[in-house]
Amino acid sequence: MVIDHPIFLESIRFIRSRLAANDLNYLEKRVLERLVHTSGDFTVQNLVNFSEGACEKGLQALKNGAPILTDTDMAAAAIKSMAENTTRNKVFTARMWFGKNNTNLTKTAYGLSEGWKELSAINSGSRSPIVVIGSSPTALTYLIDILENAKDLPSLIIGMPVGFIGVENSKNKLISTDLPRIVLNSTRGGAAMAAAAVNALLRETI
């Protein structure tokens, strides 16, 4: 059970009172509020990009028990507490598959792709994994590549890698697809921001 601290509730009320008018739906607004809260920055409302129905698909997958696959331990740690207190979805990290890498891929790109292959093989359809990327643009780019001809697709991809080399290209590549996604445009992002988007949806399962 999630018990919100009074300061958190006050912060959310403050954010809602200051957000610019927008056409976002209910779930999209909840995600945006958490992103603003996590970053302490109202300008992120100009950066967040939702594909149609992405939040609804992600929420339903969480309710169905879909696993959550992250690119970093930091993102996983930020999600696990909320998952344990709501729908108890299992949270996995790319690190779990690092040891098998004998390719030219980065460890994270390899680990995330192998994790996706393994988890999607046993969780398909309405339980297809949610993929959360808050650090590695190479992992995001390679994941999109292997999904091009895949039968099973993620219920939702949170694409929020942070940095300067390849980051914006990886996000633009995701946006150009029909995959269900939440993207934070520009070079901004990070594990905390990516986790905040998932936690906003987990909160709505209560």
C-alpha positions, 0 to 999 in steps of 0.5 A, a space after each residue: 500500500 502506498 502512503 503519500 507523505 504530506 509534503 509530496 501531496 503538497 508538491 503535486 498540488 503545487 505542480 498542478 496549479 503551475 502547469 501550463 494548459 495542455 491537451 494531455 489525458 488523465 494518465 499522461 498528466 499524472 506522468 508529467 506531474 511526476 517528471 516535473 516533481 522528480 526534476 524540479 523543473 517545469 520545462 520538462 512539460 515541453 519535452 515529454 512525448 507520448 505515443 497514442 495510448 501508451 500510458 493506457 497500454 503500460 497501465 494495463 500491462 502492469 495490472 496484468 503482472 508484466 515484468 519491468 526491464 531496466 537498463 540500470 540498477 539505479 532505475 530498478 531500485 527506484 521502481 522496486 519499492 513502488 512495485 512491491 507496494 502496488 501490483 508486485 511486478 518483478 523488476 529486472 536489470 540488464 546487468 543480469 545478462 552482462 556475463 554472456 557478452 562476446 559481441 561488439 555491443 556495449 554491456 548494457 545494450 547486450 544485457 538489455 537485449 538478452 533480457 528482453 528476449 528471455 522475458 518476452 519469450 515467457 511474457 507475451 501479449 497483455 503481459 509483454 515486458 515494459 522496458 525502461 531506459 534512463 541511461 544507455 542510448 546504445 541499448 535503446 537503439 539496439 532494442 529498436 533494431 531487434 524489434 523491427 522484425 519481432 513478433 512480440 513487442 514491449 507493452 511500453 518503452 520508456 525512452 529517457 537516456 541522458 547525455 550527449 553522444 547518440 542520445 537524441 538520435 536514439 530518442 528520435 529513432 524511437 519516436 519514428 516507430 509505432 512502438 508504445 512509448 514515453 520519451 523525454 526529448 533533448 539530451 535530458 533524462 536519467 534513471 530517476 526520470 525514467 523510473 518516475 514515469 513507471 512509478 506514476 503508472 504503478 500508482 494508478 493501479 491502486 
